[in-house]
């Protein structure tokens, strides 16, 4: 009826007819039969005049006015509809669709740690300056890195001349809590969204400073790459343990680095409703259903989403021979990560006899449970430590990495 290139009158006529058909289709069974008949006739009259190209005639204006009056009479809550009401309807429908898709089909998920590295990347860092004297990026490069790699820049400058220190944990607790001391506190992102951040404490002379980073990020690798730390550099002062990092001058940017956000992926929540998980799948599950994890957390369930590799199911017997994961006496198959770890190929470090495998040669998995391990076996807190994953904990399997735009973008493996 209307071509690709429409005048304003043609567009108004098209919108009028679309709304009239909507009113008729939604309301014809509840309005007076005579009104329904008159509305149908008015729509047909306006559509005929529009098809004949008579939008500029007095007859069309009269018929369009009659149609408008009938729509107001018969429209109920459908017509007339204010712009705000129309937008509200759209927003509500979009919200319902989004919730439905997230609940039953696809759920976005951000990789928090590097337990699945190098199959999936958690937060990593890029240090500028430092031991390797890496040049800092220009402003356009920073913008590009932020857009494509989700790279956030962090830096600290010295408030005065003097020796620079960072607070560390006492030797007695450093093994369990990590070498660098940090406080995790609740904060509000963009002054609205509640989250947690980790605060590290620095000192220059008598001046103290704090650096806040995401709660799942560790600063230890950044410090190691930023400073040439000498032996016997840890001292105790007034009950605090401090590590000497070197001399700095006022205004000197002694710390400058990017945190690259972890891989963001879509999780397929649909398939596991109809099919059993396959060995080798990268599964996402809720930790609150894992009894072993609750025990590690002092008896308090910690409701988080984890991603690990499914390496065994109920009835399987698992063991580790050298760097190879064995399932029922044979090398595990079902994922390329099994083979790459067994060969210690590239960045894969091989499977480690940690956790339960330190005290037992093999592990038998309970019915309706799964054994989950990280591909980065040397740095993964997984079923070796907190036990099996029950069926009810499963959320879905990884589908595609949609951000950042790196060589890993696309279907997951």
Legacy VTK file of the C-alpha trace (Angstrom):
# vtk DataFile Version 3.0
C-alpha trace
ASCII
DATASET POLYDATA
POINTS 413 float
0.000 0.000 0.000
2.714 2.486 0.968
6.077 2.564 -0.790
9.520 2.743 0.772
9.638 6.529 0.441
6.574 7.810 2.317
5.384 11.372 2.812
4.273 12.590 6.240
0.634 12.129 5.211
1.277 8.559 4.098
3.013 7.798 7.388
0.119 9.279 9.404
-2.355 7.231 7.359
-0.350 4.068 7.937
-0.150 4.706 11.688
-3.885 5.478 11.852
-4.832 2.241 10.112
-2.421 0.170 12.211
-3.948 1.552 15.401
-7.503 1.091 14.062
-6.838 -2.576 13.257
-5.390 -3.030 16.748
-8.500 -1.520 18.358
-10.802 -3.659 16.215
-8.906 -6.921 16.755
-8.583 -6.412 20.518
-12.077 -5.032 21.157
-14.511 -6.393 18.525
-15.837 -9.135 20.819
-16.574 -6.816 23.768
-18.002 -3.683 22.139
-21.535 -3.187 20.794
-21.998 -5.203 17.539
-23.211 -2.073 15.719
-20.107 -0.148 16.785
-17.917 -3.076 15.680
-19.616 -3.072 12.252
-19.240 0.705 11.884
-15.566 0.542 12.933
-14.819 -2.172 10.359
-16.557 -0.145 7.621
-14.669 3.024 8.579
-11.327 1.180 8.437
-12.171 -0.200 4.982
-13.179 3.252 3.692
-9.985 4.942 4.896
-7.804 2.105 3.580
-9.477 2.282 0.127
-8.913 6.044 -0.149
-5.294 5.635 0.954
-4.709 2.893 -1.621
-6.170 5.137 -4.326
-3.782 7.958 -3.398
-6.549 10.309 -2.229
-4.872 11.445 0.993
-5.205 15.121 -0.007
-8.961 14.985 -0.635
-11.744 16.359 1.540
-13.376 12.913 1.526
-10.293 11.280 3.067
-10.116 13.922 5.814
-13.803 13.329 6.619
-13.433 9.522 6.699
-10.272 9.698 8.818
-12.068 11.986 11.297
-14.988 9.552 11.531
-12.580 6.672 12.118
-10.803 8.649 14.841
-14.102 9.284 16.651
-15.094 5.607 16.478
-11.681 4.561 17.824
-12.096 6.909 20.776
-15.562 5.510 21.422
-14.565 1.849 21.162
-10.902 1.912 22.163
-11.211 1.348 25.921
-7.697 1.300 27.408
-6.125 0.656 24.004
-6.976 4.018 22.416
-6.296 6.818 23.008
-3.046 5.834 24.689
-0.586 8.427 25.985
3.058 8.317 24.969
4.107 7.548 28.533
1.581 4.722 28.775
2.812 3.341 25.454
6.429 3.463 26.653
5.419 1.862 29.948
3.791 -1.033 28.105
6.917 -1.507 26.009
9.185 -1.417 29.063
7.013 -3.899 30.992
6.872 -6.321 28.059
10.639 -6.010 27.474
11.252 -6.622 31.185
9.052 -9.714 31.221
10.807 -11.077 28.133
14.245 -10.389 29.634
13.338 -12.123 32.913
11.877 -15.071 31.013
14.947 -15.438 28.806
17.296 -15.185 31.798
15.261 -17.637 33.884
14.777 -20.342 31.282
17.161 -19.877 28.367
20.228 -17.630 28.626
21.950 -16.090 31.634
24.887 -13.700 31.402
27.837 -14.667 33.589
31.159 -12.961 34.291
34.222 -15.083 35.047
35.431 -13.826 38.450
38.728 -15.684 38.922
41.375 -17.504 36.868
40.535 -21.019 38.064
39.529 -21.937 34.464
42.501 -20.198 32.830
43.444 -20.360 29.977
40.093 -21.698 28.715
38.381 -18.718 30.342
40.028 -15.588 31.653
39.165 -14.020 34.972
40.513 -10.614 35.874
44.116 -10.108 34.753
46.462 -7.144 34.943
48.761 -5.123 32.701
51.442 -3.198 34.585
52.955 -0.012 33.101
56.449 1.094 34.011
57.641 -1.275 36.698
60.422 -3.828 36.399
59.934 -4.316 32.637
59.427 -0.562 31.974
56.309 -1.085 29.858
55.170 2.240 28.309
51.787 3.569 29.412
49.084 3.798 26.714
47.968 7.095 25.213
44.444 8.418 25.831
43.050 6.972 22.542
44.666 3.627 23.416
43.083 3.734 26.884
39.661 4.352 25.359
40.169 1.513 22.870
41.334 -0.877 25.608
38.351 0.046 27.763
35.882 -0.569 24.906
37.388 -3.817 23.606
39.064 -5.373 26.661
37.077 -3.864 29.561
40.384 -2.452 30.851
40.073 -0.161 33.899
43.130 1.882 34.850
44.352 2.194 38.447
47.198 4.369 39.714
48.674 5.891 42.858
51.022 8.878 43.222
53.293 9.654 46.167
51.984 12.459 48.453
55.539 13.291 49.585
59.169 12.168 49.346
60.173 9.096 51.316
60.238 5.328 51.645
57.224 3.524 50.200
55.701 0.596 52.101
52.725 -1.712 51.620
51.018 -3.481 54.515
51.396 -7.265 54.569
50.007 -10.028 56.738
51.895 -11.369 59.727
53.891 -14.509 58.871
51.579 -16.657 61.020
48.520 -15.884 58.868
50.112 -15.118 55.501
49.771 -18.728 54.309
45.995 -18.795 54.811
45.138 -15.180 53.910
47.784 -14.331 51.327
50.938 -12.255 51.628
49.464 -8.776 51.133
47.054 -7.500 53.773
43.699 -6.223 52.515
40.267 -5.335 53.856
37.130 -6.324 51.953
34.345 -3.793 52.467
30.848 -3.240 51.040
30.594 -0.251 48.716
28.084 1.138 46.223
29.122 1.205 42.597
28.052 4.403 40.838
26.623 5.374 44.255
23.801 2.867 43.689
24.727 -0.773 43.128
25.925 -2.641 46.241
29.161 -4.568 45.745
32.429 -5.351 47.521
35.919 -3.973 47.017
39.312 -4.934 48.383
41.409 -2.175 49.982
45.233 -2.332 50.100
47.172 0.040 52.371
50.318 1.943 51.360
52.490 4.307 53.384
54.979 7.013 52.414
56.680 8.537 55.449
53.802 9.174 57.850
51.182 9.462 55.109
48.866 6.515 54.490
46.968 5.757 51.287
44.489 3.112 50.176
43.927 1.491 46.802
40.504 -0.070 46.121
40.210 -2.882 43.558
37.478 -5.469 42.823
37.063 -7.972 45.657
38.094 -10.959 43.494
41.321 -9.319 42.317
44.709 -9.903 43.959
47.373 -7.179 43.831
50.312 -9.522 44.457
51.257 -10.019 40.810
51.011 -6.250 40.174
53.363 -5.495 43.087
55.853 -8.136 41.930
55.963 -6.601 38.422
56.026 -2.991 39.640
58.905 -3.098 42.128
62.316 -4.686 42.425
61.759 -6.023 45.928
64.863 -6.848 47.950
65.318 -9.672 50.443
64.554 -8.965 54.095
62.333 -6.050 53.087
59.542 -6.869 55.584
59.594 -4.964 58.889
57.269 -4.713 61.902
56.226 -1.277 63.131
53.756 -0.625 65.941
52.110 -3.994 65.488
51.856 -3.647 61.677
53.856 -5.657 59.165
55.142 -3.588 56.241
57.129 -4.430 53.095
59.558 -1.812 51.781
59.045 -1.152 48.064
61.638 1.600 47.518
62.082 5.368 47.588
59.594 7.658 45.848
59.358 11.377 45.187
56.347 13.598 45.689
53.972 13.395 42.729
55.647 10.269 41.326
53.135 7.762 39.953
54.624 4.687 41.596
51.775 2.351 40.648
50.074 2.303 37.241
48.221 -0.702 35.883
45.084 -1.899 34.096
42.691 -4.537 35.362
41.244 -6.397 32.403
37.717 -7.590 33.165
37.011 -11.306 33.144
35.347 -13.049 30.201
31.603 -12.442 29.983
29.602 -15.335 28.594
26.080 -16.597 28.099
25.043 -19.677 30.042
22.624 -22.134 28.430
20.005 -22.776 31.149
17.693 -24.737 28.837
19.519 -27.893 27.729
20.041 -29.488 31.156
16.262 -29.602 31.669
16.104 -32.311 29.020
19.610 -33.782 28.709
22.200 -34.908 31.212
25.398 -32.867 31.398
28.275 -34.335 29.421
31.734 -34.992 30.763
33.889 -32.075 29.646
31.138 -29.450 29.784
32.052 -26.126 31.403
29.208 -26.020 33.934
27.838 -23.158 36.020
26.351 -24.065 39.414
25.164 -22.433 42.629
27.419 -22.894 45.624
24.671 -22.766 48.262
23.735 -26.371 47.445
27.300 -27.675 47.910
27.556 -28.975 51.488
31.350 -29.082 51.459
31.542 -25.422 50.518
29.105 -24.518 53.303
31.334 -26.336 55.799
34.379 -24.427 54.534
32.401 -21.221 55.065
31.812 -21.953 58.755
28.407 -23.568 58.241
26.932 -20.548 56.437
25.710 -21.187 52.856
27.420 -18.814 50.403
25.165 -18.315 47.395
27.461 -17.648 44.443
27.712 -18.860 40.859
30.836 -20.879 39.987
32.109 -22.189 36.677
34.211 -25.369 36.518
34.862 -28.277 34.180
32.630 -31.338 34.724
35.130 -34.187 35.039
33.083 -36.986 36.589
29.497 -38.109 37.329
27.812 -40.459 39.760
29.505 -43.898 39.820
32.758 -42.717 38.229
36.156 -43.271 39.818
38.680 -40.474 39.335
42.436 -40.405 39.850
45.433 -38.358 38.702
48.454 -39.993 37.070
51.287 -37.557 36.504
49.604 -34.576 34.836
46.714 -36.639 33.437
43.200 -36.872 34.875
42.015 -40.489 34.806
38.326 -41.431 34.650
37.484 -45.059 35.326
41.080 -46.064 34.656
41.425 -44.210 31.333
42.497 -40.656 30.427
39.488 -38.354 30.645
37.907 -37.358 27.319
35.146 -34.973 26.325
37.035 -31.667 26.328
40.178 -30.430 24.627
41.240 -29.079 28.052
41.788 -32.647 29.319
44.322 -33.395 26.594
46.024 -29.985 26.788
46.473 -30.329 30.547
47.815 -33.878 30.219
50.438 -32.617 27.746
51.013 -29.356 29.709
50.524 -27.659 26.371
50.869 -23.883 26.172
49.485 -22.234 29.302
47.850 -25.411 30.650
49.673 -26.566 33.791
48.554 -30.201 34.127
46.348 -31.720 36.837
47.647 -31.529 40.393
47.268 -34.055 43.211
45.852 -31.584 45.683
42.975 -31.697 48.144
41.366 -35.119 48.398
43.944 -36.642 46.016
46.709 -35.970 48.542
45.248 -38.521 50.937
43.566 -40.901 48.489
44.710 -42.493 45.229
41.205 -42.287 43.776
37.758 -40.825 44.416
34.388 -42.541 43.853
31.566 -40.130 42.992
28.168 -40.482 44.691
24.972 -41.066 42.652
23.266 -37.887 41.380
26.403 -35.875 42.025
29.215 -34.476 39.884
32.917 -33.746 40.332
34.007 -30.327 39.064
37.571 -29.052 38.578
39.183 -25.924 37.199
41.317 -26.129 34.057
43.943 -24.139 35.975
44.412 -27.039 38.371
47.266 -25.441 40.310
45.123 -22.426 41.221
41.581 -23.732 41.486
39.449 -24.216 44.577
37.208 -27.025 43.352
35.751 -30.454 44.172
39.168 -31.649 45.292
38.730 -29.382 48.330
34.995 -28.950 48.959
33.530 -32.131 47.478
30.840 -32.976 44.971
28.258 -30.849 43.158
24.663 -32.149 43.555
22.352 -32.239 40.531
20.086 -29.541 41.965
22.992 -27.068 42.021
23.421 -27.067 38.231
22.411 -23.885 36.413
23.623 -24.635 32.896
26.628 -24.857 30.617
28.746 -22.182 28.988
27.629 -21.265 25.494
29.510 -18.274 24.052
31.923 -15.592 25.216
30.336 -12.306 24.109
32.806 -9.865 25.720
35.583 -8.744 25.644
36.433 -8.810 21.963
39.523 -10.992 22.016
40.633 -14.172 20.244
38.478 -16.122 22.733
35.280 -14.412 21.546
32.665 -16.870 20.282
31.556 -20.403 21.143
33.199 -21.841 24.255
35.169 -25.057 24.342
LINES 1 414
413 0 1 2 3 4 5 6 7 8 9 10 11 12 13 14 15 16 17 18 19 20 21 22 23 24 25 26 27 28 29 30 31 32 33 34 35 36 37 38 39 40 41 42 43 44 45 46 47 48 49 50 51 52 53 54 55 56 57 58 59 60 61 62 63 64 65 66 67 68 69 70 71 72 73 74 75 76 77 78 79 80 81 82 83 84 85 86 87 88 89 90 91 92 93 94 95 96 97 98 99 100 101 102 103 104 105 106 107 108 109 110 111 112 113 114 115 116 117 118 119 120 121 122 123 124 125 126 127 128 129 130 131 132 133 134 135 136 137 138 139 140 141 142 143 144 145 146 147 148 149 150 151 152 153 154 155 156 157 158 159 160 161 162 163 164 165 166 167 168 169 170 171 172 173 174 175 176 177 178 179 180 181 182 183 184 185 186 187 188 189 190 191 192 193 194 195 196 197 198 199 200 201 202 203 204 205 206 207 208 209 210 211 212 213 214 215 216 217 218 219 220 221 222 223 224 225 226 227 228 229 230 231 232 233 234 235 236 237 238 239 240 241 242 243 244 245 246 247 248 249 250 251 252 253 254 255 256 257 258 259 260 261 262 263 264 265 266 267 268 269 270 271 272 273 274 275 276 277 278 279 280 281 282 283 284 285 286 287 288 289 290 291 292 293 294 295 296 297 298 299 300 301 302 303 304 305 306 307 308 309 310 311 312 313 314 315 316 317 318 319 320 321 322 323 324 325 326 327 328 329 330 331 332 333 334 335 336 337 338 339 340 341 342 343 344 345 346 347 348 349 350 351 352 353 354 355 356 357 358 359 360 361 362 363 364 365 366 367 368 369 370 371 372 373 374 375 376 377 378 379 380 381 382 383 384 385 386 387 388 389 390 391 392 393 394 395 396 397 398 399 400 401 402 403 404 405 406 407 408 409 410 411 412
